């Protein structure tokens, strides 16, 4: 019974966040089959990253057990954030390029979150199996910290992916990798520092919690921004062509295209 409980505990938070982001997609829901297909892509991302990170460790590029703050930051950005966000973005592109349902700004966030949560679920299983004596506590901690981290990265990536696709802005091509990479690197830096933090562990934990809470709030705002764009584009699609947009509508669109990260 324990293996089943471990898998359920590992998948609970990721699945709930997939359900949540699907419900936030108000106007044209994505087919459930496509969402869970993207989730399976995330599982593949986790497997690929496992081999990439193992190779980086074998050649000595990163250490699995950093012993200083500097090494923690290096491992966080180069050993974790870079390969994981790069592979997630690659698989998001591979998925969306053949997805005929990708027709709204919000869709980029929905599919990015599905992929990110597939990754998070498999990563959770690995951590829980590696901490069998304390798997319940590990599941709770990762549900409060690590899973929201991957969710935030996915929302940011999907947000900029949609802007790059639908608006054609060159800078968003950079932002869709750079922004989640930076957030992931900062998050993991705090997390890795806790292993060598000594008396600063409590401070680092509070900083990590504050980081997660702040960006969870910010993701809500950028989700709302994409929903607003989709609503405006829907209204335009049903508006007779002889009706001209007002200056106020044009100004709103300019404001909505301002990067929020």
Secondary structure, DSSP 4 states (H G I P E B T S, - for coil): -HHHHHHHHHHHHHHHHHHHHHHH--SSPPPHHHHHHHHHHHHHHHHHHHHHHHHHHHTTSS-SS--SHHHHHHIIIIIIIHHHHHHHHHHHHHHHTT-TT--SHHHHHHHHHHHHHHHHHHHHHHHHHHTGGGHHHHHHHHHHTHHHHHHHHHHHHHHHHHHHHHH--HHHHHHHHHHHHHHHHHHHHHHHHHHH-GGGHHHHHHHHHHHHHHHHHHHHHHHHHHHHHHHHHHHHHHS-TTSPPPHHHHHHHHHHTS---
